[in-house]
Structure formats: structure tokens, C-alpha cells
């Protein structure tokens, strides 16, 4: 089995002002650098700032909520609550232990959904 060089990237996680930037190669091809990468549904940034991940999660949850509001407008409240709990809340709660929404601005945006 061979590596696909196009799918490989370097993500250096550090809080240094001037991180050391080494060039890594696989089979003579230089790997590209990225500032953030999605891994198992969690966006990890180079400085472990979870702002971009939380914005993506909130936007996806709002899109799903908008779809539910348009689709389930004539339905009873019980159906709407069950749909919210099964489709929207899992998006907000997935891997929350990892990215831990602790700033008040992110918590407020999460609670608005």
C-alpha cells in the first residue's frame, strides 16, 4: 500500500512565535503545510484555537435547524422536538469534550441554536 502524497500534509501544533519549519519529504516529494486540518470531524488548528471548529459546527447546526423549520412547520411540537434532539443536538455535542466551548461568545452562539 502506498501513501497518496496529495492527501498528506504537515500540521505543526505550537504556540511559539517563530516555529521551526522543516521540510518533510515522502519518496522525494515535499509535503505541504496547513494551518488547520479536519480529523474525525474535529477541525484542529496549528495553535489549538477552536474558534474555526466551533463556527463550522454552529453553521452546520443552523443549516439543519433551518431545514427542519421549513420542512416540519405543519407538524406537532413533539415531532419538532424529536427531530431537533436527533438531528441538531448531536452536531453540537459531537466531540465537545475535545474542543470544550469555554469562551462566553462561543457558548452564547451555541445556546442560540
C-alpha positions in Angstrom: 0.0 0.0 0.0 1.4 3.4 -1.0 0.9 6.8 0.5 -1.1 9.3 -1.5 1.2 12.4 -1.4 -1.7 14.7 -2.3 -3.6 13.6 0.8 -0.6 14.1 3.2 0.1 17.4 4.9 2.1 18.8 7.8 0.3 20.4 10.7 2.7 21.7 13.3 1.0 22.4 16.6 2.8 25.0 18.6 2.3 28.3 20.4 5.8 29.6 19.6 6.1 32.9 17.8 8.7 31.6 15.4 8.1 27.8 15.0 10.8 25.7 13.3 9.7 24.9 9.8 11.3 21.7 8.5 10.6 20.4 5.1 9.4 16.8 5.2 9.5 14.6 2.2 8.0 11.3 1.2 9.5 9.5 -1.7 11.3 12.7 -2.7 8.1 14.8 -2.8 7.9 17.7 -0.4 4.8 17.7 1.8 2.7 20.9 2.0 1.9 22.7 5.2 -1.6 23.5 6.5 -2.8 25.8 9.3 -5.8 23.6 10.2 -7.0 20.1 9.4 -10.2 18.1 9.8 -9.6 14.9 11.7 -12.6 12.7 12.7 -15.0 15.6 12.3 -12.9 18.0 14.5 -11.0 20.9 13.0 -7.6 21.1 14.6 -5.7 24.4 14.1 -2.0 25.0 14.4 -2.4 26.9 17.7 -5.2 24.7 19.1 -7.6 27.6 18.8 -11.1 26.0 18.4 -12.8 29.1 17.0 -12.9 27.9 13.4 -14.2 24.5 14.5 -16.9 26.0 16.7 -18.0 28.3 13.8 -18.3 25.3 11.4 -20.3 23.3 13.9 -22.7 26.2 14.7 -23.2 26.9 11.0 -23.9 23.2 10.2 -26.4 23.0 13.1 -28.1 26.2 12.0 -28.4 24.8 8.4 -30.0 21.7 9.8 -32.3 23.7 12.0 -33.4 25.8 9.1 -34.2 22.7 7.1 -36.3 21.3 10.0 -38.2 24.6 10.4 -39.1 24.7 6.7 -39.9 21.0 6.5 -41.7 20.4 9.8 -43.7 23.7 10.0 -47.1 22.0 9.9 -46.1 19.2 12.3 -46.8 18.9 16.0 -44.4 20.1 18.7 -43.4 16.6 19.7 -42.2 15.8 16.2 -40.2 19.0 16.1 -38.6 18.3 19.5 -37.7 14.7 18.5 -36.2 15.9 15.2 -34.2 18.6 16.9 -32.8 16.1 19.5 -31.9 13.6 16.9 -30.5 15.8 14.1 -29.3 19.1 15.6 -28.1 18.4 19.1 -25.7 15.6 18.0 -24.0 18.0 15.7 -23.5 20.4 18.6 -22.4 17.8 21.1 -20.1 15.7 18.9 -16.6 15.7 20.5 -17.4 18.6 22.7 -15.1 17.1 25.3 -12.2 17.8 22.9 -12.9 21.3 21.8 -14.7 22.4 25.1 -16.7 25.5 24.3 -15.4 27.7 27.2 -15.5 31.3 25.9 -18.7 33.2 26.6 -19.1 34.2 22.9 -19.0 30.6 21.7 -21.2 29.4 24.5 -23.8 32.1 23.7 -23.8 31.2 20.0 -24.2 27.5 20.8 -27.1 28.3 23.1 -28.8 30.3 20.4 -29.1 27.2 18.2 
